[in-house]
């Protein structure tokens, strides 16, 4: 019975670490997408002098 508890405990620890890693991955991915979207807006901006009259 003790062996089963130890195995479940190890599996729980692995699942917790995987959950934290996934959370960090998605947070970084979302942050980089937002940062790249802001940079793309500035790079792709073209002013039109014909509309400024």
N, C-alpha and C positions, 0 to 999 in steps of 0.2 A: 504494500500500500504506500510505503514511503517513496518507492521508486516512481510510482504514478504521479505523486504530488510534485516530486522534483522535476519530472518531465514536463508536467503542465506549467510549472513555474518558469522553466526555461523557455517554453513556447510563448508564454505570456510576456516575458521580457523581450523576446525577439519581436513579437507583434507590436509591443510598445515602441521599440526603437524604430521599427519600420514605419509606424504611424507618424512619429516625430520627423523622420527623414522625408516622408511624403508631404507633410505639412510645410516643411522648410522649402522643399522643391517647388510646390505650387505657389508659395508666397514669393519666392525669388522670381519665378516665371512670370507671375502677374506684375511684379514690380518692373521687370525688364521690358515687358510688353508695353506698359504704360510709358516708360521712359523713352522707348523707341518710337512710340506713336507721337509723342511730343516733338522729338527730333525730326521725324519725317514731315511733320507739318511745316516746320521752319525751312527745311531743305527744298520742299516742293512748292513753296510759295512763289508765285510770279506776279509782279505788280503790272497793272494795265494802265498805262498813262492815258489812254483814250477815255477812260472812265473818270479821270480826275479833273476834267475840265469844268 
